[in-house]
Amino acid sequence: MDLPGMWQHFSLMASELSEDLFEEGCGFDGSSIRGFQAINESDMLLFPDPTTALIDPVCKVPTLSITCNIKDPITLESYTRDVRYIAQKAEAYLQSTGIADTSFWGPEAEFYLLNDIRYGQSPNSGFYHVDSVEGSWNSGREENPNLGYKPRYKEGYFPVPPSDTLQDLRSEICLKLIEAGIDVEVHHHEVGTAGQGEIDIRYGPLTDIGDKIALYKYIIKNMARENNLVATFMPKPLFQDNGSGMHVHQSLWKDGKNIFYDPQGYSLLSEDALYYIGGLLAHARSLCAIIAPTTNSYKRLVPGYEAPVNIAYSQRNRSACVRIPVYSKSEKAKRIEFRTPDPSCNPYLAFSALLMAGLDGIQNRIHPGDPLDKDLYDLEPEELADIESTPVSLGDALDALEEDHEYLLKGDVFTQDVLDVWIDYKRENEVDAVNIRPHPYEFFLYHDI
């Protein structure tokens, strides 16, 4: 996976697969992968991880898929910018602290299944257009016949078919996920009108769930294409309807015990769990540069809506960035949910950064203060002013990461070169690239000035 989070691949003939490949690796051009090597140091090695082997669930030609780790061909050391290696280091660092031996992760990645997506940019024009037969804006379109059943804005959660036109496709996707070894818990239509959905997978260890989110997105995209649809994990593809988040459930375990659980604590949370939350809140602004890493992310993270922009925790309030689910009183189920991430993130980096922030909270006994269990819309202005918010833009988030990243460097989990490349790449290729281009709405506002 490249640094921004796009899965990469190439294919060998089965006759070329030998034990030597696992021992000596296979060469590739690291200078052609985003965020990796300069051209004068481009040679890199891939080492397949046999524990990840599976029959590819979407290829028509029978294909064995194996995820790889990356090493330097000269030193044979693991590559610092290999995002999977960063996740593995995060898990090793957790064990080295003695706080816990396992972290469990349960991401809920939302997405849209669209019928049409078009976009373009040139010196004299720029546009995008997305469409869905489910889109409420198509209620009056000639469809010969138009049968209606188009969820109204913000009413997509979660009517039965025929209003939910994607029930069977999501079920087919779930079967493919299960075929690929991913345990699926539930699927449903989400709030957005134009085919927004969610498929929840069973929680698991950090690196394993990073692998599974990569596979999850790959299967959904390919199953959508097979059905003449396009899946997008953009955080905010539609104006004035719900964005797509990736709420991340997390807990720490030691010797088979959930260290987040305390039957006497607030919402059954232990002191360590509160300190973990304290770490997430203390570093929330810098975390956003990794867990909400696109300019589009900040079209979703807008104050005044249900978006999780308030740097606070609560057992009820969905606009707080940390929510404590209260569906179950079981020790197994006790966890915290960080709601700010979105599915445009690199899962290996996002989970690793969240773990490092939480551990920093436990190590430094950072208490999160009182929970925010009030209705934000009923708060007095002076109360609201005391609640800090997440960054308003990707540039703002990157500034926060520059100022606050020491917690990520512990245990050499993230290295300075990874953070420097990440910040430089995001600023040059995304923040600056978007900022220098006129926006269509600017013509509405300003063309006649």
Secondary structure as UniProt FT lines:
FT   HELIX           14..16
FT   HELIX           19..24
FT   STRAND          26..29
FT   HELIX           30..32
FT   TURN            34..35
FT   HELIX           39..41
FT   STRAND          43..48
FT   HELIX           50..52
FT   STRAND          54..55
FT   STRAND          64..65
FT   STRAND          68..71
FT   TURN            73..75
FT   TURN            80..81
FT   HELIX           83..97
FT   STRAND          102..114
FT   STRAND          116..122
FT   TURN            123..124
FT   STRAND          125..131
FT   TURN            133..134
FT   HELIX           136..138
FT   TURN            139..140
FT   TURN            153..154
FT   TURN            161..163
FT   TURN            165..166
FT   HELIX           167..179
FT   TURN            180..181
FT   STRAND          184..189
FT   TURN            193..195
FT   STRAND          196..201
FT   STRAND          204..205
FT   HELIX           206..226
FT   TURN            227..228
FT   STRAND          230..232
FT   TURN            239..240
FT   STRAND          246..254
FT   TURN            255..256
FT   STRAND          257..258
FT   TURN            259..260
FT   TURN            263..264
FT   HELIX           266..268
FT   HELIX           271..282
FT   HELIX           284..291
FT   TURN            295..296
FT   HELIX           297..300
FT   TURN            303..304
FT   STRAND          310..314
FT   TURN            318..319
FT   STRAND          320..323
FT   TURN            331..333
FT   STRAND          336..338
FT   TURN            343..344
FT   HELIX           347..363
FT   TURN            364..365
FT   HELIX           376..378
FT   HELIX           381..385
FT   HELIX           394..403
FT   HELIX           406..409
FT   HELIX           410..412
FT   HELIX           416..426
FT   HELIX           427..431
FT   HELIX           432..435
FT   HELIX           440..446
FT   TURN            447..448
//
